Amino acid sequence: MLSMKAKYAIRALMVLARNEKKMLSNKTIAKEADVPQKFLETILQELKHEGFVDSKRGIFGGYFLVKPSEKISVGNLIRLIDGPLAPIRCASVTAYQKCDDCVDEKKCEIRRTMVEVRNAIANVLDNKSIRELANIGKII
């Protein structure tokens, strides 16, 4: 399930994508993304630390995207904020962990199905950019 923090991060980057090459204050981003400003500041700092955004201080300062919005996949952003896309650990590519109760992973139909689910989710999210979301419609 997508957390509110991940939704807010997506909304914030969509606002920045619609204003690419401009610096926006966290107040402006919060208003346009409909995100609580205090919570947004924490998210923006995390996104800055991970190289999605950068900021400049001062009266004319603000936040801006570090790389083009078409190069930022929704999948990578969600992984950063919420962790693996897989519904169970043994189906994860980035955080694989064998199930404690698993007898034979190669014969496990639950794992096989969850790998399919993970692959389908990743296929959609890894092939959808923040630019596409920003162009498709309003804030989610």
C-alpha positions in Angstrom: 0.0 0.0 0.0 1.2 3.5 -0.9 1.9 5.6 2.2 0.8 9.2 2.6 4.4 10.2 2.7 5.0 8.6 -0.7 1.8 10.3 -2.1 3.0 13.6 -0.8 6.5 13.1 -2.3 4.9 12.3 -5.7 2.6 15.4 -5.4 5.6 17.6 -4.5 7.7 16.4 -7.4 4.7 16.8 -9.8 4.5 20.5 -8.7 8.2 20.9 -9.3 7.9 19.1 -12.7 5.2 21.5 -13.8 7.6 24.4 -12.8 10.8 22.8 -14.1 13.8 25.1 -14.1 12.1 27.3 -11.5 12.8 27.4 -7.8 9.7 27.1 -5.6 9.5 27.8 -1.9 8.3 24.9 0.3 5.2 27.1 1.1 4.3 27.3 -2.6 4.9 23.6 -3.1 2.9 22.7 -0.1 0.0 24.8 -1.3 0.0 23.6 -4.9 0.5 19.9 -3.8 -2.0 20.2 -0.9 0.6 18.8 1.5 1.1 19.9 5.1 4.1 22.3 5.0 5.9 20.9 8.1 5.6 17.4 6.8 6.7 18.5 3.3 9.9 20.0 4.6 10.9 16.6 6.0 10.1 15.0 2.7 12.0 17.6 0.7 15.1 17.2 2.9 15.0 13.4 2.2 14.5 14.0 -1.5 17.4 16.4 -1.4 19.6 13.9 0.4 18.8 11.3 -2.2 19.6 13.6 -5.1 16.0 14.2 -6.5 15.9 17.9 -5.6 18.2 20.6 -4.4 17.7 24.0 -2.8 19.0 27.5 -2.5 18.7 29.7 0.5 17.5 33.2 0.6 14.7 35.5 -0.5 14.8 34.2 -4.1 15.7 30.6 -3.0 13.6 27.5 -3.0 13.6 23.9 -4.2 14.1 22.7 -7.7 14.5 19.3 -9.5 18.1 18.1 -9.9 17.4 16.0 -13.0 14.8 16.3 -15.7 11.4 15.1 -14.5 11.1 12.6 -17.4 14.2 10.8 -15.9 12.5 10.4 -12.4 10.5 7.2 -12.3 7.6 6.8 -10.0 8.9 3.4 -9.1 12.3 4.7 -7.8 10.6 7.4 -5.9 8.2 5.0 -4.1 11.1 2.6 -3.4 13.0 5.5 -1.8 10.1 6.5 0.4 8.2 3.2 1.1 10.8 0.5 0.4 10.4 -2.5 -1.9 7.4 -2.8 -4.3 7.0 -6.5 -3.7 4.0 -7.6 -1.5 6.2 -10.1 0.3 10.0 -10.2 1.0 10.7 -13.4 -0.9 9.4 -11.7 -4.1 11.5 -8.6 -3.7 14.4 -7.8 -6.0 15.9 -5.1 -3.8 15.2 -6.5 -0.3 14.9 -10.3 -0.8 14.5 -12.3 2.3 13.5 -16.0 2.5 10.3 -16.7 4.4 10.8 -18.4 7.7 8.0 -21.0 7.0 9.1 -21.8 3.4 9.9 -25.4 2.8 10.9 -25.2 -0.9 11.0 -21.7 -2.5 11.2 -23.2 -6.1 7.9 -25.0 -5.6 6.1 -22.2 -3.7 3.1 -21.0 -5.6 2.5 -18.1 -3.3 6.0 -16.8 -4.0 5.6 -17.4 -7.7 2.3 -15.4 -7.8 3.8 -12.6 -5.7 6.7 -12.3 -8.0 4.2 -11.9 -10.9 2.4 -9.2 -8.9 5.7 -7.4 -8.1 6.8 -7.5 -11.7 3.5 -6.1 -12.9 3.6 -3.3 -10.4 7.3 -2.5 -11.2 6.5 -2.6 -14.9 4.0 0.2 -14.5 5.8 2.3 -11.9 9.3 2.0 -13.4 8.0 3.1 -16.8 6.0 6.1 -15.6 7.9 9.3 -15.0 7.0 12.2 -12.8 6.8 14.3 -16.0 4.0 12.0 -17.3 2.1 12.3 -14.0 2.5 16.0 -14.0 1.2 16.2 -17.6 -1.6 13.7 -17.2 -3.7 15.6 -14.7 -4.1 17.3 -11.4 -2.6 16.3 -8.1 -3.4 12.7 -7.0 
